[in-house]
């Protein structure tokens, strides 16, 4: 209800102005019926007011936990920042004080780097050996944890000194994405499987098959933990899946087609959307892509107009051939 707070109108004047009846017995049914209607109207107004206040208190661009399932979101670009167009982004995360950590791929060009958000300047970098293809990256305490492509191994770096690192093995068939809620690691291998990994033993302890309306969602790539959900870039699409780590169901889709299409007007040498970072304290979201010259801060808006398309065709490509 727009405008101010609704108040129940007094019934006193209307009741007192009723014609006087010769007997209270004859007026009682009418008064009782009138009061019942007044109470009902009052209750309806109270319910409407509660709904209005709950809706208006939702933070613009953010989420409440009671958002409808399978909701579609579009994005508004809040800020644009420079991004190294030579970075084949595979993992992205926000640390603090406008600092990002990024993992890049391609044999011979893979690295882990510390980046200044505002300028895109690489403040520190650790290049990887040629045989390593860098993939997902996450930060747990002072440990930067990275997985590699086509291997069941990865690296753990000292966030304060990237030249200090050690190798580890995990139980995923391949390494694509990595994220954390601060207690466990979430991993992807390009399939529909979302893994949970013990950060102490680095072994898989649980896995869920990600699904949407009964169909598996394949090609899960870069991951980020946002609002008690796991968000995943779906490889070769401009879609991000919002996933419940409890049962693997897709809670909604974020559509970012306008970002890549906007870059393609002026550039041809860019690859797919990949890279999600969340500033938890500032509640800011950042996205970029492989070989993208820009990194975007975005706000999300629920799609209010009818969606003319098949979300499964747009956001759910077939399984990746792992042979």
C-alpha positions, 0 to 999 in steps of 0.5 A: 500500500503506497503512502502512509500507515493505514489506521482503523477508523473509529466506529463510534460516530457511525454506531451512535448515528444509527436510528434509535430503535425501540428495543435493544434486542432488535438492534443487537444482530445488526451491531454484532454483524457490523462489528464482525465486518469491522474486525475483519477489515482491520485484520486484512489491513494489518496483514497488508501493512505487514507485507508492505513493510517486509517488502519495502525493507528488502535491500535493493539488489540484495536478497531475503531468504524468503525469495521465491524459488527459481527466480530470475535476476538481471543486473545493474552495473554500479561501477566498472574497474580496469581488469587485465585483458591478458588474464584468463580468469579462472578464480576470483575472490574479494579479500578486504581493503579493495583487494582481490585475489585472482587465479588465471589459466592457460598453460604457460600463463597460469598464475595466482595474483593479488590485485588492486580493485580500483586500478586493476594493478597486479600488486603481487604474482606467483607464476605457475609452471607450464604443466599447470593450468590454474583454476578455481581459487578461495581464501580460508584464513591465511591460506589461498587454496587453488585447484588445477585443470585435468588434475586432482591436485592443487596448491595452498599459498600463503596469502601474505607471501605467494612464493610460499606454497605447497601441493595437495591432492583432493578427491575430485576427478578434476579441478574447476571451481572453489569456494568456502563458507569459512568451514568447508570448501565447495568444489566443482569439476565441470560436471553437475556435481557440487563437492564439499571438501574438508579443509584440514584433510583436503578430502571430499566428504560430501557431494550433491548433484545440482539440479533445476526442475528435475534436470541436472545442471552441468558445466559448473565452473567458478564458484563463490559463496554468497548469502548462504548459497553457492553461486556457480558460473555455468561454462559457455553461458552468461548465467550464474546459478544460485545453488542450495548447498544443502540439497543441490537445487537451483534457487534461481538464475542470474542473467548477465548477457548484457555484459559480454554483449556490451564488450563484444561491440568493441572487442572480439578477443574475449572469452566467456563470463567467469569470476564471481567475488563477494565483498561480504562486509560491504555487500558488493558483488563483482564479476568479470570474464576470461580476457575481459578488460573490465571488472564490474560491480553489479546489483541484482534486480528480480526480473519483473517482466515475463521471460520470453525464453527457455531458461534450460536452453539458455543456461543449461548446456549438455554435459561436457565430454570428459573423454 
